[in-house]
Amino acid sequence: MTFGPRILKTGLAVTLSIYVCMVFGLEHGVFAGVAAILAIQPSVYRTWKQLLDQIITNTLGASISLFFIYFFGEHPIIIGFVIILMISISIKLKMETTIPLTLVTVIAIMGATGSEDVSFAIERFFVILIGTITAIMINITIFPPNYKKKFTEDLQKTFQHMSLLMRTAISDEMREASYQDIHQKFQSDLTKLQDQFKLLDEERSKLGKSTKLNARELIVLKQMIKAFQEAHHLLACIEDHYFQSQPVKSETTLFDEKLEELVKYHEYLLLKYLGLIKEDHNMIGFKILDNQDAFYSNVLEKSEEDKEQKLRQTIIASSIVHYSFHLERLEKVILQYIGNEVRK
């Protein structure tokens, strides 16, 4: 069973928002609970932005709902029309994230007992506003998210999955079902890293949290993701072309050894960034690009007799070279970042 800070904060927000409604004698506190659930955001910046956007769109939704109740009643067709109108307005204002809660506001208000009971509809609007503000305050003050820690943890998990795939892609040692399962996890890991990087970038650029994450480190993390993306592309090339090229044992050894070399290099870079490698230990011995020409020539020599085989293995070799290039670039940005931190 999964249990994390965001789950706890959601439960607290729902409980507190309903309790606040009870203290002020407001009915239908369940709407405050729904609002609290929808208002919880994954970052502090998005939480503050959500507060302003929610106030704007919910006020618009409440005003338009009251207008249509007063002049047209609460017929289902009218409610549906107002829903469509509010979705369009939210998109036009580029406040798409507020749409679910805004629609809850519309339905809550237009579900009032009658057009003459405007005070009841307004009360529902304030109930939803209480839930929204309560959730946002809890999200900011209780267990504020540590994105860098989560990102580095996920970097290691992503590498573990990628490493296992790389080391068995050519040798074909793993069962197909197990390989595909790990491959899906790797894809999921990569998507999470990309989403978390966006949060990190937002926090630094919008809230100015440069003390926790400076621009150089952001470049390192961006290149980390790029290296994983190139590894993912390489694995796809191997799956599409390698076994179809009907390789002989010498070709399998050539590619397998190259992938092992790259995985070790990638692992070393990750450990270097995480501070697990001695500071005086240089990356001598990992000059991957120095022997790329020899590797590429060997691939072409071993596949000269068959044009299709040559083409397929050249595609894989090109992807390997591209992955190697981004690993070397990762090394450069890591060394620049570490050197900058030492000078501080």
N, C-alpha and C positions, 0 to 999 in steps of 0.2 A: 504494500500500500504506500502510495506516494504522499508525503506530507512536507510542505515547504513553507517559507515565509509568506508567499503570496496567497496560499490557501488560508493560512491563519489570519492574514489581514482581511481577506474577503469575509470570513466568518465574523471577525470583530466589527467590521464596518456594517454588516447587516444587523448584528445585535444592537450596536450603539445607535444606529439610525432609527430603528424601531423603538428603542427605549426613549430617545429624544422626542419622538412623536407622542409617546405615551405621557411624558412629562408635560408637554404643552397641550395635551388634550386633543391632539389631532387624530382623526379617524383614518382608517385604511393605511396604517403604517406599513403594510406589506408592499405598497408602491415605493416607499422609501428603501425597503430591502432590495427590491428589484433594481432601483436606481444605483444603490451602493455596489451591487454585483457588476453592473455594466460600467461603472465609473473607475474601477480599479485598472490602472495602467502599468506597463512593465518598466517605466522609467520616470524619474523625477521631472524631467523636462516635459515629457508627454502628459504627465499628471497636471502640471501647471497650465499647459496649453489646453488640456481637456477642460479644465475649470472654466476658463474664459469662453471657449467655444460652446460648452454646454449651457452656460448662462445665456449666451446670445441665441442659440437655436431653440432652447427650451422656452425662452421668453417669446420668441416668434411663434413657436408651436402653440403655446398657451393662448396668445393673443388671437391668432388665426382661428383656433378651435372655438374660442368664446364668440368670435364674430360669426362663424358659421352656425353655431348653436342658436344664437340670438335671432338670426335672420332666416335660417333654413331648417332649423331643428336638428335632431340627432338620428336621421334616417341612415341605415347602413351604407347607402350609395354616397351620401354626403361625407360620412366618415372615411370611406375609401378614397374619395376625391381629395380630402384634406391630407390623407396619408401620402398620396402621389405628389401633391403640391409641396409638402414638407421635404420629401426625399429630393425633389428637384431643386428646392431652395438650398438645402444643405450641400448638395453637389456643386451648385453655382457658387456658394460661398467657400468652397474647398474645405468643408467641415464634415467630410464623409464619416469620420469616426464617431460622430455624435448622433448619427441617424438612429441606431437602435433605441437609445434612451429618449430621443426626441419623439419617436413614434409611441413609446410607452406613455409619454406625457400627453400626446394627442388622444390616445385611446382612453386614458384615465379621465381626462377632462370631458371628452365627448360622451363618455359613458355615464355622466352625471344624470340625476333623476329627471331633469327637465331643464328647458331653456331658462325658466324663471329662477332656478337654483344656481345662480352665478357664483355666489359666495362658496358653495360647496365645490364648484369646479376650481376656483382660485385656491381653495384649501388643498386640493389635490396637487396643484402646481407647487405649492410650498412644501408639501410632503416629499415630493420627488427632489426638490432642491435641497432639502435637508439630507436625504440619502446621498446625493451627489457630493455635497460639500464634506459630509462626514467621511465618506470613502476616500476622498482626495487628501484630507488632513491625516488620516490614518496611514495612507500610502506614503506620505512624505515623512512622517515622524517616527513610525514604528518599522524597525528592520529595513532602513533604506537600502536599496539594492547595491551590491558590490559587483559591478559588471566586469571589472578586470579580473577578479578572482574566478568568476564563473567562466569567463572567456578562456583563461589559461587552463582551467580544468577540462574544458571541452576540447581545447587544442590537443591535449594529451590523449583523450579518448578517441578523437578523430584520427590521430596518428596511429594508434594501436590498430584500429580497423583497417586503415590504409596499408600499414606495414604488412599485416597478414595477407591482404589481397595481393600486394606486390610480390611477396615472397612465394606465392603459390600460383600466380597467374600463368607463368610459363611452365613450371614443373607439373602443373595439373594434379597436385597431390590431394587437394580438398574435394570432398563430395560436392556435387553440383548444388544441391539444396542448401548446404551450409555456406558455400561460396556466395550464392545469391542473397542469402539472409544477411551476411556480413556486408555485402555490397550495398544493400538497401540501407543498412545502418550508417554506412559511410556517407551515402547521399544525404540522409537525414541530418547527420552531424554537420556536413558542409553547409546545408541550408541554415541550421541553427547558428553557426559561426557567422554567416553573412548577416543574419538578423541582429545578432548581438553586436557586430561591428557597427551597424547603423546606430544602435543605442549609444555605444561608446562615442561615436563621432558627434551625435547630437548633444550628449552631456558636455563634451569638451567645447564644442563650437557655440552652442546656445547658452550654456550656463557658465562657461569659462572655467571649468574644473581642470586647469592646466597643471595643478600641483599633483593630481592623481594620474594624469595621463597627458604627457606632452606630445607635441606634434611629431617628433622623431619616433616615439614609440608607436604612434598611430600608423606611421608608414611601415614599421616592422610588422604590425599585425595585419595590415592590408596585404603586404607581400606574403605573409604566412598563408593567408586565404588563397592568394593567387597560386602559390606552390601546390596547395591541395587541389585546386581546380585543374592544374596541369596534370597532376597525378591521376585525377579522375578521368581526364581525357585520354591519358596514356592507357589506362585500364580498358577503356572503351575500344581503343584501337586494337589492343591485343585480342579482345573478345571478338572483334569483327574480322580480324585479318590473320592472326598468327596461326591457328591450327588449320585454317583453310589453305595456308601456304605449304602445308605438308612438310614441315621442317625435319631435317635430319638431326642426329644427336649432337653434332658439333655446333649447329645453329642454336639448339636449345640451350646448350652450355653457355654460348656466347651471350645470349640475351639474359639468361638467368643470372649470370655473374654480374652483368651490367646493372640489372635491377637491384640486386643485393647491395652493390656499391652505392647506388643512389639512395636507397633506403637508409643505409648507415650514415650517409652524409646528411640526409634530412633529419635523422634522429639527433645527430650531433648538433645541428643548428638549433633545434628545438631546446635541447638541454642547455646550450650556450645562452639562449635568450632567458630561460628560466633561472639562470644563475647556478646551475648544478655542475658546471665545469669550472675547473680552476682558472683563475683570471690570467695566469701566465702561460696557460696551455694554448698554443696556436693551432690553427686548422691545417697545419702541414700534413700532407698525405691525402688531402681531400681535393686536390686540384683536378676536379672532374673534367673540366673543359680541355685540359691539356692533351688528353688522349682521345678526344672526340673524333678527330679525323681518322685515327687508326681504327676505331670502332666502326665508323661509317664505312670505311674501305673494306673491312672484314665482312660486313653484312652484304655489300655488293658483290664481293668475290665469291661468297658462298651461295649466291643466288643468280649467277649469271646464265645458267642453262635454261631457266624457265622465266619468261617475261612476267607472267602473272605473279609467280612467286617473288620475283625481284621487286615488283611494284608493291605487293602487300608488305614485305619486310622493310622496304624503304619507308613506307608510311609509318610503321612502328618505330623505326630508327629515328625518323624525323621528330616524332613525338617525344622520344627519349631525350634527344638533344634539346628540345624546347623545354622540357621539364628540368634538365640539367642547368640550362641558362637561368631559369627562375630561381633555382636553388643557389646558384652562385650570386645572383642579385640579392637574395635573402641574406647571404653571408655578409655582403657589403653593408647593407642597411643595419644589420645587427651590430657589426663592428663599429659603425658610426654612432649608433645609439649608446653602446657600452662606453665608447670613448668619451662621448658627451657627458654621460653620467659620472665617469671618473673625474672629469675636469671640474664638476660641480663640488 
